Amino acid sequence: MSESRAPPRQYDHELMRIYGTDDGILIESETTVTNNPSTDATFSSATKRAAAGRLSVNAVASFAGITAEILLGGDQAPMTVMSMTITPGQGAPAHISFSEDKVFVIIDGRLAFLVNEDRFTASAGEHIFVARGVTHSFSALDGIPARMTLVATPARHDRFFLAMSDLPMPHNPDAVQRVCAQFDQAITGPVVTIPGSLQDR
């Protein structure tokens, strides 16, 4: 007579909540165990991942005409948050972040963006999403600095910026390549430009 066995547990429902608190950012996860009626249960855990509920500048990195104030990052943070000021006519060369999703929130000024093969401009109040693996670039237009906030997940881009900022000038291409490989980035082309006829898009 064969022994009856309960089906294996399946962890098929996970909920994550992120809370800003007075003394930390709290990551709370909840997993429901299903497919076993006698043992269905929910497990919860909470882990403090960052040192402050109200974000403030904890480091500054500069390269490629970008000054980035790092508000949240490090290997215990759920995401990278940076406030970036971009020098007119400069910005990030075309590149791919292979394992990060990004949202850019334009605060001041106007920027040219490249996302995949699409070139367009973005102004204060606009939001740009770039999925992992997608080629993108940006530069400040109109002869004035532009400001925007970057949110990238998982947290990694802050450490990439710090590593690039530490490289001596002028940049050695081999050193840049090593930093890019370390942080899962690839530079694929020059900084995006927008022809005058397209700058009103």
Order of alpha helices (4+ residues) and beta strands (2+ residues): beta-beta-beta-beta-beta-beta-beta-beta-beta-beta-beta-beta-beta-alpha-alpha-beta
